Amino acid sequence: MRSPDTDSPPLSKAPRGKRHDGSAGPDLAHERLMLEQGWRTVAGIDEAGRGPLAGPVVAAAVILDANSVPDGLDDSKRLDAGRREALFAHIITTAEVAIASVPAEVIDRINIRQAALAAMVHAARALPVADAYLLIDGRDVPPPLGGRAAALIKGDRRSASIAAASIVAKVTRDAMMAQAASHFPGYGFERHKGYGTPAHLEALRKLGPCPLHRHSFAPLRKG
């Protein structure tokens, strides 16, 4: 596998596709562009859980089967829970998937940006294909992945692989928070997934923080 040429066209210039409802949406144009440049395999990477007051940040890396790409892939935030679950089931049975998480105590120690990047690195390294090219949602390429990765702003709305990764990360994290609710009852994690909803803030006022809470986040942060 060769490295892409430095004068190759930027990923942002790749053509876009259509969602199942006909509107512009993610497709495999970015993946095909990298394959044309000599990379044998392309994976999408995204994370879920940067904003909540509690729980881990979760990243997923997905190598789609080009012959079994599910209809309706999109940014997970633009899909309802039922649609995300259905797409998740399709993705994990047809694609190569790796998932990694970084817990709240590490988020507090290294900050949420670094924790999200670390989760992405762990997910990328857990893929069964060690030399896949990586399309990463957002503005940042984690330094350990430099040389075989590109950041794609709003990639979960443009790249099918990143959209798939966003769905896997979101569904996985939601399931983790629903399970956490049985260990830490009273906070409503199964409903708000750790986000700072009025109900969550009221529970914090009454119960105080639990081990899943991020003490570096307002309103938990002191000083």
GUMAR-169262 format. One record per residue: x, y, z of N, C-alpha, C in turn; residue number from 1; residue in one letter. Coordinates in pm, whole numbers. Example, Ala and Ser with C-alpha at 12.3 -4.5 7.8 and 13.67 -1.06 7.14 Angstrom:
<tordrens>
+--------+--------+--------+--------+--------+--------+--------+--------+--------+-----+----+
:   n_px :   n_py :   n_pz :  ca_px :  ca_py :  ca_pz :   c_px :   c_py :   c_pz :   i : aa :
+--------+--------+--------+--------+--------+--------+--------+--------+--------+-----+----+
:   1319 :   -569 :    780 :   1230 :   -450 :    780 :   1320 :   -330 :    780 :   1 :  A :
:   1285 :   -225 :    708 :   1367 :   -106 :    714 :   1290 :      3 :    787 :   2 :  S :
+--------+--------+--------+--------+--------+--------+--------+--------+--------+-----+----+
</tordrens>
This chain:
<tordrens>
+--------+--------+--------+--------+--------+--------+--------+--------+--------+-----+----+
:   n_px :   n_py :   n_pz :  ca_px :  ca_py :  ca_pz :   c_px :   c_py :   c_pz :   i : aa :
+--------+--------+--------+--------+--------+--------+--------+--------+--------+-----+----+
:     85 :   -119 :      0 :      0 :      0 :      0 :     88 :    124 :      0 :   1 :  M :
:     60 :    219 :    -84 :    139 :    340 :    -88 :     66 :    452 :    -14 :   2 :  R :
:    140 :    551 :     29 :     79 :    669 :     89 :     19 :    756 :    -20 :   3 :  S :
:    -90 :    827 :     10 :   -150 :    913 :    -92 :    -57 :   1027 :   -128 :   4 :  P :
:    -67 :   1073 :   -253 :     16 :   1183 :   -300 :    -20 :   1311 :   -227 :   5 :  D :
:     80 :   1397 :   -204 :     55 :   1522 :   -133 :    -31 :   1617 :   -215 :   6 :  T :
:    -33 :   1602 :   -349 :   -114 :   1691 :   -430 :   -246 :   1629 :   -472 :   7 :  D :
:   -288 :   1523 :   -401 :   -415 :   1459 :   -433 :   -530 :   1550 :   -395 :   8 :  S :
:   -647 :   1536 :   -460 :   -759 :   1625 :   -430 :   -806 :   1607 :   -287 :   9 :  P :
:   -845 :   1716 :   -218 :   -890 :   1706 :    -80 :  -1020 :   1627 :    -70 :  10 :  P :
:  -1041 :   1563 :     45 :  -1162 :   1483 :     64 :  -1286 :   1568 :     51 :  11 :  L :
:  -1277 :   1695 :     90 :  -1395 :   1781 :     86 :  -1446 :   1803 :    -55 :  12 :  S :
:  -1365 :   1774 :   -157 :  -1408 :   1793 :   -296 :  -1479 :   1671 :   -353 :  13 :  K :
:  -1483 :   1562 :   -278 :  -1548 :   1442 :   -330 :  -1698 :   1465 :   -344 :  14 :  A :
:  -1762 :   1408 :   -446 :  -1905 :   1428 :   -465 :  -1986 :   1365 :   -354 :  15 :  P :
:  -2106 :   1419 :   -330 :  -2192 :   1368 :   -225 :  -2304 :   1284 :   -286 :  16 :  R :
:  -2365 :   1202 :   -200 :  -2472 :   1115 :   -243 :  -2607 :   1159 :   -191 :  17 :  G :
:  -2700 :   1065 :   -181 :  -2836 :   1095 :   -136 :  -2875 :   1002 :    -22 :  18 :  K :
:  -2955 :   1056 :     70 :  -3016 :    972 :    172 :  -3130 :    895 :    109 :  19 :  R :
:  -3188 :    804 :    189 :  -3297 :    723 :    135 :  -3419 :    808 :    101 :  20 :  H :
:  -3430 :    929 :    161 :  -3544 :   1017 :    129 :  -3514 :   1112 :     15 :  21 :  D :
:  -3396 :   1099 :    -47 :  -3361 :   1180 :   -162 :  -3280 :   1304 :   -132 :  22 :  G :
:  -3266 :   1340 :     -5 :  -3186 :   1458 :     30 :  -3038 :   1421 :     31 :  23 :  S :
:  -2953 :   1525 :     24 :  -2809 :   1500 :     21 :  -2765 :   1433 :    150 :  24 :  A :
:  -2680 :   1334 :    138 :  -2637 :   1261 :    257 :  -2509 :   1184 :    234 :  25 :  G :
:  -2467 :   1106 :    331 :  -2339 :   1034 :    321 :  -2341 :    924 :    217 :  26 :  P :
:  -2226 :    902 :    153 :  -2211 :    792 :     59 :  -2068 :    741 :     69 :  27 :  D :
:  -2025 :    665 :    -28 :  -1890 :    606 :    -26 :  -1790 :    681 :   -115 :  28 :  L :
:  -1824 :    805 :   -153 :  -1736 :    879 :   -243 :  -1598 :    903 :   -180 :  29 :  A :
:  -1594 :    938 :    -53 :  -1466 :    963 :     13 :  -1384 :    836 :     25 :  30 :  H :
:  -1451 :    726 :     54 :  -1383 :    598 :     64 :  -1326 :    557 :    -72 :  31 :  E :
:  -1404 :    574 :   -177 :  -1357 :    537 :   -311 :  -1238 :    623 :   -352 :  32 :  R :
:  -1239 :    748 :   -314 :  -1128 :    837 :   -347 :   -998 :    784 :   -290 :  33 :  L :
:  -1002 :    739 :   -164 :   -881 :    687 :   -102 :   -840 :    552 :   -161 :  34 :  M :
:   -936 :    469 :   -197 :   -904 :    343 :   -263 :   -837 :    369 :   -398 :  35 :  L :
:   -883 :    471 :   -469 :   -823 :    505 :   -597 :   -679 :    554 :   -579 :  36 :  E :
:   -648 :    606 :   -462 :   -512 :    654 :   -435 :   -421 :    542 :   -387 :  37 :  Q :
:   -472 :    421 :   -378 :   -387 :    307 :   -348 :   -406 :    242 :   -213 :  38 :  G :
:   -494 :    297 :   -130 :   -521 :    234 :     -1 :   -613 :    115 :    -20 :  39 :  W :
:   -583 :      4 :     46 :   -660 :   -118 :     25 :   -793 :   -119 :    101 :  40 :  R :
:   -796 :    -53 :    216 :   -914 :    -55 :    301 :   -933 :     82 :    364 :  41 :  T :
:  -1059 :    123 :    381 :  -1089 :    252 :    442 :  -1190 :    230 :    555 :  42 :  V :
:  -1163 :    291 :    669 :  -1254 :    285 :    784 :  -1301 :    424 :    820 :  43 :  A :
:  -1421 :    432 :    874 :  -1472 :    556 :    931 :  -1465 :    550 :   1082 :  44 :  G :
:  -1436 :    664 :   1145 :  -1427 :    671 :   1290 :  -1507 :    790 :   1341 :  45 :  I :
:  -1584 :    767 :   1447 :  -1658 :    875 :   1512 :  -1672 :    841 :   1660 :  46 :  D :
:  -1711 :    941 :   1737 :  -1729 :    919 :   1881 :  -1864 :    971 :   1926 :  47 :  E :
:  -1905 :    929 :   2044 :  -2027 :    976 :   2107 :  -1999 :   1002 :   2254 :  48 :  A :
:  -2056 :   1110 :   2307 :  -2045 :   1134 :   2449 :  -1947 :   1242 :   2491 :  49 :  G :
:  -1924 :   1341 :   2405 :  -1836 :   1451 :   2448 :  -1907 :   1542 :   2547 :  50 :  R :
:  -2037 :   1560 :   2530 :  -2108 :   1662 :   2606 :  -2168 :   1624 :   2740 :  51 :  G :
:  -2196 :   1497 :   2767 :  -2266 :   1463 :   2892 :  -2187 :   1496 :   3018 :  52 :  P :
:  -2259 :   1503 :   3128 :  -2198 :   1526 :   3258 :  -2151 :   1396 :   3322 :  53 :  L :
:  -2191 :   1283 :   3265 :  -2157 :   1154 :   3324 :  -2136 :   1050 :   3216 :  54 :  A :
:  -2059 :    947 :   3251 :  -2037 :    834 :   3161 :  -1915 :    850 :   3074 :  55 :  G :
:  -1884 :    746 :   2998 :  -1764 :    746 :   2914 :  -1785 :    821 :   2783 :  56 :  P :
:  -1676 :    848 :   2715 :  -1680 :    882 :   2574 :  -1649 :    754 :   2498 :  57 :  V :
:  -1726 :    726 :   2393 :  -1716 :    601 :   2319 :  -1684 :    630 :   2173 :  58 :  V :
:  -1588 :    559 :   2117 :  -1553 :    573 :   1976 :  -1574 :    440 :   1905 :  59 :  A :
:  -1610 :    449 :   1778 :  -1624 :    330 :   1695 :  -1549 :    350 :   1564 :  60 :  A :
:  -1493 :    240 :   1514 :  -1428 :    237 :   1383 :  -1500 :    132 :   1300 :  61 :  A :
:  -1537 :    167 :   1179 :  -1618 :     77 :   1095 :  -1561 :     70 :    954 :  62 :  V :
:  -1541 :    -54 :    908 :  -1509 :    -79 :    767 :  -1632 :   -143 :    705 :  63 :  I :
:  -1702 :    -67 :    624 :  -1825 :   -116 :    564 :  -1796 :   -217 :    454 :  64 :  L :
:  -1889 :   -311 :    437 :  -1890 :   -399 :    321 :  -1961 :   -323 :    210 :  65 :  D :
:  -1888 :   -288 :    105 :  -1946 :   -207 :     -3 :  -2065 :   -274 :    -68 :  66 :  A :
:  -2077 :   -406 :    -54 :  -2190 :   -477 :   -113 :  -2308 :   -490 :    -17 :  67 :  N :
:  -2293 :   -435 :    105 :  -2401 :   -447 :    203 :  -2411 :   -321 :    287 :  68 :  S :
:  -2416 :   -207 :    220 :  -2429 :    -80 :    290 :  -2577 :    -54 :    317 :  69 :  V :
:  -2617 :    -37 :    443 :  -2760 :    -19 :    471 :  -2814 :    113 :    419 :  70 :  P :
:  -2938 :    113 :    378 :  -3003 :    236 :    334 :  -3027 :    327 :    454 :  71 :  D :
:  -3018 :    457 :    431 :  -3055 :    553 :    533 :  -2947 :    586 :    633 :  72 :  G :
:  -2821 :    553 :    606 :  -2713 :    593 :    695 :  -2711 :    745 :    708 :  73 :  L :
:  -2686 :    793 :    828 :  -2679 :    936 :    851 :  -2613 :    961 :    985 :  74 :  D :
:  -2583 :   1086 :   1013 :  -2539 :   1128 :   1144 :  -2636 :   1071 :   1247 :  75 :  D :
:  -2584 :   1002 :   1348 :  -2671 :    935 :   1445 :  -2766 :   1033 :   1514 :  76 :  S :
:  -2725 :   1157 :   1529 :  -2809 :   1256 :   1596 :  -2930 :   1292 :   1514 :  77 :  K :
:  -2930 :   1260 :   1385 :  -3042 :   1293 :   1298 :  -3137 :   1174 :   1279 :  78 :  R :
:  -3113 :   1068 :   1354 :  -3197 :    948 :   1344 :  -3267 :    924 :   1476 :  79 :  L :
:  -3389 :    870 :   1470 :  -3455 :    835 :   1596 :  -3398 :    704 :   1649 :  80 :  D :
:  -3430 :    673 :   1773 :  -3369 :    558 :   1839 :  -3398 :    428 :   1765 :  81 :  A :
:  -3520 :    411 :   1716 :  -3555 :    288 :   1646 :  -3474 :    269 :   1519 :  82 :  G :
:  -3457 :    378 :   1444 :  -3379 :    370 :   1321 :  -3232 :    343 :   1351 :  83 :  R :
:  -3179 :    407 :   1455 :  -3041 :    381 :   1493 :  -3020 :    234 :   1530 :  84 :  R :
:  -3113 :    179 :   1606 :  -3100 :     39 :   1648 :  -3102 :    -55 :   1528 :  85 :  E :
:  -3190 :    -28 :   1433 :  -3198 :   -113 :   1314 :  -3071 :   -105 :   1231 :  86 :  A :
:  -3019 :     15 :   1214 :  -2894 :     31 :   1139 :  -2777 :    -31 :   1213 :  87 :  L :
:  -2775 :    -15 :   1345 :  -2670 :    -77 :   1425 :  -2667 :   -228 :   1404 :  88 :  F :
:  -2783 :   -291 :   1408 :  -2790 :   -437 :   1390 :  -2735 :   -478 :   1255 :  89 :  A :
:  -2766 :   -400 :   1152 :  -2716 :   -430 :   1017 :  -2564 :   -412 :   1013 :  90 :  H :
:  -2516 :   -303 :   1070 :  -2374 :   -272 :   1061 :  -2289 :   -379 :   1131 :  91 :  I :
:  -2329 :   -416 :   1251 :  -2242 :   -508 :   1327 :  -2244 :   -650 :   1270 :  92 :  I :
:  -2344 :   -682 :   1187 :  -2348 :   -816 :   1127 :  -2285 :   -820 :    989 :  93 :  T :
:  -2257 :   -705 :    928 :  -2203 :   -704 :    792 :  -2068 :   -635 :    779 :  94 :  T :
:  -2031 :   -555 :    877 :  -1910 :   -473 :    866 :  -1806 :   -518 :    969 :  95 :  A :
:  -1682 :   -473 :    949 :  -1578 :   -488 :   1050 :  -1593 :   -371 :   1146 :  96 :  E :
:  -1610 :   -401 :   1275 :  -1639 :   -297 :   1374 :  -1547 :   -312 :   1494 :  97 :  V :
:  -1496 :   -200 :   1542 :  -1419 :   -197 :   1667 :  -1471 :    -82 :   1751 :  98 :  A :
:  -1480 :   -103 :   1882 :  -1536 :     -5 :   1973 :  -1441 :     12 :   2092 :  99 :  I :
:  -1426 :    137 :   2136 :  -1342 :    164 :   2253 :  -1406 :    276 :   2334 : 100 :  A :
:  -1379 :    277 :   2463 :  -1433 :    382 :   2549 :  -1327 :    431 :   2647 : 101 :  S :
:  -1345 :    553 :   2692 :  -1259 :    612 :   2794 :  -1351 :    661 :   2906 : 102 :  V :
:  -1327 :    618 :   3031 :  -1420 :    648 :   3140 :  -1406 :    789 :   3195 : 103 :  P :
:  -1502 :    823 :   3282 :  -1510 :    959 :   3335 :  -1384 :   1001 :   3410 : 104 :  A :
:  -1324 :    909 :   3486 :  -1207 :    948 :   3565 :  -1088 :    985 :   3477 : 105 :  E :
:  -1079 :    922 :   3361 :   -972 :    958 :   3268 :  -1006 :   1089 :   3198 : 106 :  V :
:  -1133 :   1107 :   3163 :  -1177 :   1235 :   3105 :  -1139 :   1349 :   3198 : 107 :  I :
:  -1163 :   1333 :   3328 :  -1128 :   1438 :   3424 :   -978 :   1462 :   3428 : 108 :  D :
:   -900 :   1358 :   3408 :   -754 :   1371 :   3419 :   -691 :   1434 :   3295 : 109 :  R :
:   -741 :   1399 :   3176 :   -672 :   1443 :   3053 :   -755 :   1540 :   2969 : 110 :  I :
:   -878 :   1565 :   3002 :   -977 :   1650 :   2937 :  -1053 :   1574 :   2828 : 111 :  N :
:  -1170 :   1624 :   2795 :  -1261 :   1549 :   2707 :  -1206 :   1540 :   2565 : 112 :  I :
:  -1140 :   1644 :   2517 :  -1086 :   1637 :   2380 :   -983 :   1526 :   2370 : 113 :  R :
:   -888 :   1524 :   2463 :   -785 :   1421 :   2459 :   -844 :   1282 :   2481 : 114 :  Q :
:   -945 :   1272 :   2566 :  -1010 :   1143 :   2589 :  -1080 :   1093 :   2464 : 115 :  A :
:  -1147 :   1183 :   2392 :  -1214 :   1143 :   2267 :  -1113 :   1096 :   2164 : 116 :  A :
:  -1002 :   1168 :   2152 :   -898 :   1128 :   2058 :   -837 :    994 :   2098 : 117 :  L :
:   -818 :    973 :   2228 :   -763 :    845 :   2275 :   -857 :    730 :   2243 : 118 :  A :
:   -988 :    752 :   2261 :  -1085 :    648 :   2229 :  -1080 :    614 :   2080 : 119 :  A :
:  -1064 :    716 :   1996 :  -1053 :    692 :   1853 :   -930 :    609 :   1819 : 120 :  M :
:   -819 :    640 :   1883 :   -696 :    564 :   1859 :   -716 :    418 :   1899 : 121 :  V :
:   -775 :    395 :   2017 :   -798 :    259 :   2063 :   -889 :    183 :   1967 : 122 :  H :
:   -994 :    250 :   1917 :  -1085 :    184 :   1824 :  -1014 :    151 :   1694 : 123 :  A :
:   -935 :    244 :   1642 :   -862 :    221 :   1517 :   -767 :    103 :   1532 : 124 :  A :
:   -697 :     97 :   1644 :   -599 :    -10 :   1665 :   -665 :   -146 :   1690 : 125 :  R :
:   -794 :   -144 :   1727 :   -865 :   -270 :   1752 :   -925 :   -330 :   1625 : 126 :  A :
:   -921 :   -257 :   1514 :   -971 :   -311 :   1388 :   -887 :   -432 :   1346 : 127 :  L :
:   -949 :   -529 :   1279 :   -872 :   -645 :   1234 :   -778 :   -613 :   1117 : 128 :  P :
:   -798 :   -499 :   1054 :   -710 :   -455 :    945 :   -619 :   -346 :    998 : 129 :  V :
:   -491 :   -374 :   1007 :   -399 :   -284 :   1074 :   -361 :   -163 :    990 : 130 :  A :
:   -375 :   -172 :    858 :   -328 :    -64 :    772 :   -441 :      6 :    698 : 131 :  D :
:   -560 :      7 :    755 :   -672 :     77 :    690 :   -648 :    227 :    692 : 132 :  A :
:   -692 :    295 :    587 :   -695 :    441 :    589 :   -815 :    484 :    672 : 133 :  Y :
:   -800 :    592 :    749 :   -901 :    630 :    847 :   -962 :    766 :    812 : 134 :  L :
:  -1092 :    769 :    798 :  -1167 :    892 :    783 :  -1227 :    925 :    919 : 135 :  L :
:  -1190 :   1039 :    975 :  -1225 :   1072 :   1113 :  -1317 :   1193 :   1115 : 136 :  I :
:  -1429 :   1180 :   1185 :  -1522 :   1292 :   1195 :  -1461 :   1406 :   1276 : 137 :  D :
:  -1477 :   1527 :   1227 :  -1431 :   1644 :   1302 :  -1313 :   1714 :   1240 : 138 :  G :
:  -1238 :   1783 :   1325 :  -1125 :   1864 :   1278 :   -989 :   1804 :   1311 : 139 :  R :
:   -988 :   1706 :   1400 :   -861 :   1657 :   1453 :   -828 :   1515 :   1409 : 140 :  D :
:   -703 :   1493 :   1373 :   -650 :   1359 :   1355 :   -562 :   1328 :   1475 : 141 :  V :
:   -593 :   1226 :   1553 :   -506 :   1192 :   1666 :   -363 :   1169 :   1618 : 142 :  P :
:   -264 :   1230 :   1682 :   -127 :   1218 :   1634 :    -80 :   1075 :   1609 : 143 :  P :
:   -116 :    975 :   1692 :    -69 :    839 :   1664 :   -120 :    782 :   1532 : 144 :  P :
:   -226 :    843 :   1478 :   -284 :    792 :   1352 :   -240 :    874 :   1231 : 145 :  L :
:   -159 :    976 :   1254 :   -115 :   1060 :   1143 :    -41 :    980 :   1037 : 146 :  G :
:    -61 :   1019 :    912 :      1 :    949 :    801 :    -93 :    854 :    730 : 147 :  G :
:   -198 :    812 :    800 :   -295 :    725 :    735 :   -437 :    765 :    773 : 148 :  R :
:   -458 :    896 :    794 :   -589 :    942 :    837 :   -614 :   1084 :    789 : 149 :  A :
:   -741 :   1118 :    777 :   -782 :   1254 :    744 :   -906 :   1288 :    825 : 150 :  A :
:   -910 :   1412 :    875 :  -1028 :   1462 :    945 :  -1126 :   1519 :    843 : 151 :  A :
:  -1252 :   1493 :    864 :  -1356 :   1537 :    772 :  -1464 :   1607 :    852 : 152 :  L :
:  -1472 :   1739 :    841 :  -1571 :   1816 :    914 :  -1711 :   1774 :    870 : 153 :  I :
:  -1798 :   1751 :    969 :  -1933 :   1698 :    945 :  -1927 :   1569 :    864 : 154 :  K :
:  -1824 :   1489 :    893 :  -1806 :   1365 :    819 :  -1920 :   1267 :    836 : 155 :  G :
:  -1990 :   1273 :    950 :  -2101 :   1181 :    971 :  -2220 :   1212 :    882 : 156 :  D :
:  -2217 :   1327 :    814 :  -2322 :   1361 :    718 :  -2274 :   1349 :    574 : 157 :  R :
:  -2147 :   1306 :    557 :  -2088 :   1304 :    424 :  -2030 :   1168 :    386 : 158 :  R :
:  -1972 :   1099 :    483 :  -1909 :    969 :    459 :  -1995 :    858 :    519 : 159 :  S :
:  -2027 :    758 :    438 :  -2108 :    647 :    488 :  -2038 :    572 :    601 : 160 :  A :
:  -1906 :    556 :    591 :  -1832 :    485 :    694 :  -1833 :    560 :    826 : 161 :  S :
:  -1817 :    692 :    820 :  -1821 :    771 :    943 :  -1962 :    771 :   1000 : 162 :  I :
:  -2064 :    782 :    914 :  -2202 :    775 :    962 :  -2228 :    644 :   1034 : 163 :  A :
:  -2178 :    535 :    977 :  -2194 :    404 :   1042 :  -2125 :    403 :   1178 : 164 :  A :
:  -2005 :    460 :   1184 :  -1933 :    465 :   1311 :  -2006 :    550 :   1414 : 165 :  A :
:  -2068 :    659 :   1369 :  -2143 :    744 :   1462 :  -2261 :    669 :   1522 : 166 :  S :
:  -2326 :    586 :   1440 :  -2440 :    507 :   1487 :  -2393 :    402 :   1588 : 167 :  I :
:  -2285 :    332 :   1555 :  -2234 :    229 :   1646 :  -2191 :    291 :   1779 : 168 :  V :
:  -2122 :    403 :   1775 :  -2077 :    467 :   1898 :  -2195 :    514 :   1982 : 169 :  A :
:  -2294 :    575 :   1918 :  -2410 :    627 :   1990 :  -2493 :    515 :   2053 : 170 :  K :
:  -2524 :    411 :   1976 :  -2605 :    301 :   2029 :  -2531 :    229 :   2141 : 171 :  V :
:  -2400 :    210 :   2124 :  -2321 :    144 :   2228 :  -2321 :    226 :   2355 : 172 :  T :
:  -2296 :    354 :   2343 :  -2292 :    438 :   2464 :  -2428 :    444 :   2532 : 173 :  R :
:  -2535 :    457 :   2454 :  -2669 :    459 :   2514 :  -2695 :    332 :   2593 : 174 :  D :
:  -2653 :    218 :   2538 :  -2673 :     91 :   2607 :  -2591 :     86 :   2736 : 175 :  A :
:  -2469 :    140 :   2732 :  -2386 :    144 :   2851 :  -2451 :    229 :   2961 : 176 :  M :
:  -2510 :    342 :   2922 :  -2573 :    428 :   3020 :  -2702 :    367 :   3074 : 177 :  M :
:  -2775 :    296 :   2991 :  -2895 :    226 :   3039 :  -2856 :    120 :   3141 : 178 :  A :
:  -2747 :     49 :   3115 :  -2699 :    -51 :   3211 :  -2651 :     16 :   3339 : 179 :  Q :
:  -2586 :    131 :   3325 :  -2536 :    202 :   3442 :  -2650 :    244 :   3535 : 180 :  A :
:  -2768 :    266 :   3479 :  -2881 :    309 :   3561 :  -2918 :    206 :   3666 : 181 :  A :
:  -2893 :     78 :   3636 :  -2924 :    -26 :   3735 :  -2822 :    -27 :   3849 : 182 :  S :
:  -2703 :     23 :   3824 :  -2599 :     28 :   3927 :  -2604 :    159 :   4006 : 183 :  H :
:  -2653 :    263 :   3941 :  -2662 :    394 :   4006 :  -2803 :    449 :   3987 : 184 :  F :
:  -2902 :    392 :   4057 :  -3041 :    433 :   4039 :  -3066 :    575 :   4091 : 185 :  P :
:  -3168 :    635 :   4036 :  -3210 :    767 :   4082 :  -3164 :    881 :   3995 : 186 :  G :
:  -3065 :    858 :   3911 :  -3015 :    966 :   3825 :  -3089 :    975 :   3691 : 187 :  Y :
:  -3150 :    865 :   3649 :  -3221 :    866 :   3521 :  -3131 :    847 :   3401 : 188 :  G :
:  -3017 :    778 :   3422 :  -2923 :    760 :   3311 :  -2987 :    690 :   3192 : 189 :  F :
:  -3085 :    604 :   3216 :  -3149 :    532 :   3107 :  -3230 :    626 :   3018 : 190 :  E :
:  -3262 :    744 :   3068 :  -3340 :    840 :   2990 :  -3252 :    946 :   2925 : 191 :  R :
:  -3170 :   1013 :   3004 :  -3093 :   1125 :   2948 :  -2950 :   1089 :   2909 : 192 :  H :
:  -2907 :    966 :   2940 :  -2774 :    915 :   2900 :  -2659 :    997 :   2956 : 193 :  K :
:  -2685 :   1069 :   3063 :  -2580 :   1147 :   3127 :  -2576 :   1293 :   3089 : 194 :  G :
:  -2660 :   1335 :   2995 :  -2662 :   1476 :   2955 :  -2723 :   1561 :   3065 : 195 :  Y :
:  -2696 :   1690 :   3062 :  -2736 :   1780 :   3169 :  -2878 :   1828 :   3158 : 196 :  G :
:  -2973 :   1738 :   3156 :  -3114 :   1774 :   3152 :  -3159 :   1828 :   3288 : 197 :  T :
:  -3272 :   1898 :   3293 :  -3322 :   1944 :   3423 :  -3340 :   1830 :   3522 : 198 :  P :
:  -3389 :   1714 :   3476 :  -3408 :   1600 :   3566 :  -3275 :   1551 :   3621 : 199 :  A :
:  -3173 :   1549 :   3536 :  -3041 :   1506 :   3581 :  -2983 :   1605 :   3682 : 200 :  H :
:  -2997 :   1732 :   3655 :  -2945 :   1833 :   3747 :  -3016 :   1826 :   3881 : 201 :  L :
:  -3146 :   1799 :   3879 :  -3220 :   1786 :   4004 :  -3173 :   1663 :   4082 : 202 :  E :
:  -3147 :   1553 :   4010 :  -3096 :   1433 :   4076 :  -2959 :   1459 :   4138 : 203 :  A :
:  -2876 :   1534 :   4069 :  -2745 :   1570 :   4124 :  -2760 :   1654 :   4251 : 204 :  L :
:  -2856 :   1744 :   4250 :  -2878 :   1827 :   4368 :  -2918 :   1742 :   4488 : 205 :  R :
:  -3002 :   1642 :   4462 :  -3052 :   1559 :   4570 :  -2953 :   1451 :   4614 : 206 :  K :
:  -2886 :   1389 :   4517 :  -2805 :   1271 :   4545 :  -2655 :   1299 :   4549 : 207 :  L :
:  -2614 :   1409 :   4488 :  -2472 :   1432 :   4471 :  -2419 :   1346 :   4357 : 208 :  G :
:  -2293 :   1363 :   4318 :  -2237 :   1286 :   4206 :  -2210 :   1141 :   4242 : 209 :  P :
:  -2209 :   1056 :   4139 :  -2171 :    916 :   4154 :  -2039 :    894 :   4081 : 210 :  C :
:  -1982 :    774 :   4087 :  -1852 :    752 :   4021 :  -1851 :    774 :   3870 : 211 :  P :
:  -1968 :    780 :   3806 :  -1973 :    802 :   3662 :  -1965 :    949 :   3624 : 212 :  L :
:  -1977 :   1038 :   3720 :  -1984 :   1180 :   3688 :  -1845 :   1238 :   3657 : 213 :  H :
:  -1845 :   1336 :   3569 :  -1724 :   1405 :   3525 :  -1707 :   1531 :   3610 : 214 :  R :
:  -1616 :   1525 :   3703 :  -1600 :   1636 :   3797 :  -1533 :   1758 :   3734 : 215 :  H :
:  -1478 :   1742 :   3616 :  -1417 :   1856 :   3546 :  -1518 :   1935 :   3466 : 216 :  S :
:  -1644 :   1889 :   3463 :  -1749 :   1955 :   3387 :  -1834 :   2042 :   3480 : 217 :  F :
:  -1868 :   2163 :   3435 :  -1969 :   2242 :   3507 :  -2103 :   2170 :   3492 : 218 :  A :
:  -2187 :   2165 :   3596 :  -2177 :   2235 :   3724 :  -2107 :   2154 :   3834 : 219 :  P :
:  -2044 :   2043 :   3798 :  -1975 :   1962 :   3897 :  -1839 :   2019 :   3936 : 220 :  L :
:  -1779 :   2092 :   3845 :  -1645 :   2145 :   3868 :  -1645 :   2243 :   3983 : 221 :  R :
:  -1547 :   2234 :   4070 :  -1533 :   2323 :   4184 :  -1418 :   2419 :   4160 : 222 :  K :
:  -1440 :   2542 :   4202 :  -1333 :   2641 :   4189 :  -1328 :   2705 :   4051 : 223 :  G :
+--------+--------+--------+--------+--------+--------+--------+--------+--------+-----+----+
</tordrens>
